[in-house]
Amino acid sequence: MKAKIDQDTIDSNAKLVSEYAGAQLFHVGILDLVVLNGTHKEMGHQYGSLEKDKILTTRDTWKNIFVDSGKLSFDSILKVIGTPFYTSAPKTLKDFYHGIAEASGISVSEAVVLDNWLPLVLLGRRVGCSSLVAWGNKTKDGTAYMGRNLDFPEFMRDMIGVNGVIVVINPVGGELSVAGIGAPGTISGFDDTINNNGLYVEYNNGLGSIEPVLYSNRFALPTFMRNTLLEYGSIDELKIVLNTMKSDYPCIMGVCQPDCGIHFELSPETYMAEASPEELSVRANQFNYPGWGIPPLPGATGWYSESRQNAFNKLLSEKVPNIDEKTFMDAMNAPLYKADGNLTESGFSVFEPVQNASNSGGGEFGDVTVYQIINHSAERKWWVRIPTHSGWMEIDFKKYFKQ
């Protein structure tokens, strides 16, 4: 039986527990915080050494889920994500993979898959997420705050709840510092990333609007954006970058910088982004921009995107003009489902899998809110919560970014 978790506590204590070759491993609440410094090969060695046991555990977990169960062969996984992801990786990322493999004892192919295995779940499921960004006259100080739920099968929450890691990358030379959160072994396939300019990026599954597709001959979007955040620090720069690339899958990408935010809606062919005139933008898992000509799908068919967006919007709008991180914390306590499996119509978080709910995000693992993040770009700060596993954990990246 799980111990009762005080979901509203905030733990900001970072305890240094280990050091290796210029890198540091901290504990913040239940999360590891790994601070890497050096060349990309050196940082790979640091990561693989400091997180070796957890990398091996995570490798065994996904092998059990996908390979040992007979769902997929390792060769088919390499065909979908391993080989194309490694081929498209720049030299700096290849160096990272080799450093992790050498230090942890896994193969380079396993290092690539550990970094990029989430698309295997996307291909077979309709996972959902939600996010909202507010700034200007909506917030207490005019700066931008962004909150998001990452919704995924329950096994991932258990994985993050036991072995979750935040990785801080401080490259030598002129690149920016970048941080992301994920399972051990993740180094570019982060679903949430921030750099030392305060540019923050998160992803919501857009398969509810565009047919399920994953292109293996294109750069994986999270990896592409992580590498982009090493070089660019503003939304205006990202707009130009997005005009030069094609997403490998349909995605809704939330972006926040210190003074504003935006949601990009990316199909595999193009993107659209509608700047909100109300200094507030909210998305779940359907494209909202009218130029697509895609009507919103109702109810379970659209994974209740409209209901979740309305609830998120209402909960935050009621606090205008005093929105801050605590406002987001209160809003994120609102559940999507009642105990009987019916919608609350006033929430969007999924704390426990609901077996009798008629939602297309259900399935054999059960979809839940894996983690919640509140991002304050102006302060380079996150508050992270893993529901049922922890309260809020405060990460002040100013203490760890070197660039």
WOJOGI-V91400 format. One record per run of one state. SS is the DSSP state (H for helix, E for strand, L for the rest). FROM is the first residue (numbers start at 1). LEN is the number of residues. If there is no record, write none. Layout:
<<SS	FROM	LEN> <SS	FROM	LEN>>
This chain:
<<L	1	9> <E	10	2> <L	12	2> <E	14	7> <L	21	2> <E	23	6> <L	29	2> <E	31	8> <L	39	1> <H	40	11> <L	51	1> <H	52	17> <L	69	5> <H	74	15> <L	89	2> <H	91	14> <L	105	3> <H	108	9> <L	117	1> <H	118	7> <L	125	4> <E	129	6> <L	135	1> <H	136	3> <E	139	1> <L	140	5> <E	145	9> <H	154	10> <E	164	8> <L	172	6> <E	178	6> <L	184	8> <E	192	4> <L	196	4> <E	200	6> <L	206	15> <H	221	9> <L	230	5> <H	235	8> <L	243	8> <E	251	7> <L	258	2> <E	260	7> <L	267	4> <E	271	3> <L	274	6> <E	280	4> <L	284	6> <H	290	3> <L	293	6> <H	299	4> <L	303	2> <H	305	13> <L	318	5> <E	323	1> <L	324	1> <H	325	7> <L	332	3> <E	335	1> <L	336	1> <E	337	1> <L	338	5> <E	343	1> <L	344	5> <E	349	1> <L	350	17> <E	367	10> <H	377	3> <L	380	1> <E	381	5> <L	386	6> <E	392	5> <H	397	3> <L	400	4>>
